[in-house]
Amino acid sequence: MDEAVVVFSRKGLFQIRITAREVRSREHARKLWPLVAPGAIQQMVTWVSPSFEDGKLRRRSHFRQLPAEKTYNLKAQFQEEETSRQRVVRESPEHRRAKELIAAELARRLAAGLAMPWAFKDADASDYPLEGNLLLGADQVVTEHPLDTPFGSRFRLDIAVLGPPIQTEPMVLGGVEIELGHAFDGRKALIGKSLGFALISIDITEMTMDDINAQWAEQALTATTRNHEQGRRQTYVYLHDLLYPLYAQLPTFLDSEQRHQYLVFSDDATLRRLVSWMNLLAKTLDYPTGAIAVAIVNGKSEQSRKMLEQAGQVVGPDWEQFNNHQCLRLTVPRPKGPADLQAHRFHMTMARLLLSHADALVGYKYRNGVDNNHPEDDVWVAHRWIADQDIHTQHRILPKRLAEPINRLIKVVSDLQRGHDSGGASIAGIG
């Protein structure tokens, strides 16, 4: 099968088709997940990578339908894959050694006051690179760290980088997973859609015990600063789109005020909780009064209704399915760079709250007051006129839609199977 349908996008459910050759890697496929077959019966598919022999293409990339029973209960599937993964890693001395050496290298860097930079470029989302420091604000590196997911499952992170708590629990600032040849795609895709921190995945497939040493650990981690957009690579950074505005290295000419804006659509009770949480977070992190502007935009007057509709047009045409009469507008100082600890603690905590506790649809404006003149575009495009050179330039900034509610994702995928069992009932109206 050469084509598949992307279930979730800013255009709405089942609105985008993609060819197998447009998928760059297994990790890219996980980011697009879930994918379904075109046609009336929307059965889930998996991406199969191309294979080569003696430098020649032996099999083209393609999509393969998953057995129906594999697509029914996402939570059960996640737990099954997590159990299988834990069994595999317990039985693998290579995994154990890799985990210990990577943790030791991170701890060495932390003790020496060294950064652990990572960087990559997502050409689909921005013209600008994403850059961070996995150890910014960290005070410990631990292994086998348990984490709860927003869909009710728990998994163990091979290596977690922790920092001081915002309130009670240590803050997870980053993570590392050692990946073997077993591709637990549903598990990794769901984790990638629910984490509020950068996750570095290091593939040790086909490596021997002799290959895995202290020098390898240092090289595997520093490989996160190299950009390999095409094809497989051993080190890969998973980052939720919700964190792209934190890490994107945007030029200052885009916005003299250096403030950006998040637009959150969820039920009324959740929006009220978010107002309280964001104000408390700003106070806890010692932001000056007014630096973090938290406001409910409702449709009670003609002017406010227009503002609400404009916010809705940013996140996409289905915004009214989430809340048709109000949203939360959060205006925040833009991070000053990869070393801005206050901004990192705010944005990462905000992401964790939105992904794990809010079940929210989240939109984004790269500067306060920017006009959405082309609502059909999924990515913000800025135009710049350079008078002294008499040239006009265009700049793709960041996506307008950053997050889908995780519970909606689980419901849609579960209903995919029910629709398949009953002959392909439409689920396009789910909100």
Disulfide bonds with the S-S distance in Angstrom:
none
